[in-house]
């Protein structure tokens, strides 16, 4: 029985993910990944059983990477939720080919729901009460604001990765900030307090 190839599954997927982000989905072929790794195609075939298994594993790896990139770490519920939106915009600028793969190719879309679940309605319902209490606004207003933020951020990202929006990163985040602040203030949130929480997120994720 032949010995097991020494190149690990993790090495293969990490290399393929790098190629995906640098060159796009079209670059992902077993021979191309093997060449980048400096090995034969045997380790990849051994680990994944062929191209279909390889692409499915890469899709799962891409979704895990994207999800980790937008996952917030802030304890404050408002900052944590809003940070998902700014992280999503950052991902569109830093890794547009990755997002195109997840949202626009059959292999990526098969797993893409796992990534987009970070914006799901269950999460909104769970966190709306905390945001409403923090800003002293009605829960329904907080829930509506969260849904509007998702729509705004997703719209911006969709336009960016489709090449239909050419705004600089700061300008794109400013659009989300203006919508986010304006809608909360219109719902009755204190202007100074709202801006104090969201202002630091103009430049990144937390």
Secondary structure as GFF3:
##gff-version 3
##sequence-region A 1 206
A	DSSP	alpha_helix	9	23	.	.	.	ID=ss1
A	DSSP	three_ten_helix	25	27	.	.	.	ID=ss2
A	DSSP	alpha_helix	30	37	.	.	.	ID=ss3
A	DSSP	alpha_helix	42	48	.	.	.	ID=ss4
A	DSSP	alpha_helix	51	70	.	.	.	ID=ss5
A	DSSP	alpha_helix	77	94	.	.	.	ID=ss6
A	DSSP	alpha_helix	96	104	.	.	.	ID=ss7
A	DSSP	alpha_helix	106	116	.	.	.	ID=ss8
A	DSSP	three_ten_helix	117	119	.	.	.	ID=ss9
A	DSSP	alpha_helix	121	135	.	.	.	ID=ss10
A	DSSP	alpha_helix	139	161	.	.	.	ID=ss11
A	DSSP	alpha_helix	169	186	.	.	.	ID=ss12
A	DSSP	alpha_helix	191	198	.	.	.	ID=ss13
A	DSSP	three_ten_helix	199	203	.	.	.	ID=ss14
###
